[in-house]
Amino acid sequence: MSQESIILSVQDTTELDYTHHPATRGLGVMHDKEHHGLMMHTTIAVTPQRVPLKSSTWDHTSTGLE
């Protein structure tokens, strides 16, 4: 990536709500205490010509509402 003069970092955050899947364990609280799931953050680095350079995914299972 160091060869590129401009790199665009395109990001998205998605809520994965597993509230209606009671057998799924170990998930965090979503936007309120009744919803359980996780937040997934994805990022892809691309050139202005839309050539993909690198991607990453990060998730967390708690929003601090517990």
ABEGO torsion letter per residue (X at the ends): XAABABBBBBBBBBBBBAAABAABBGBBBBABAABBEBBBBBBBBBBAAGBBABBBBBBBABAGAX
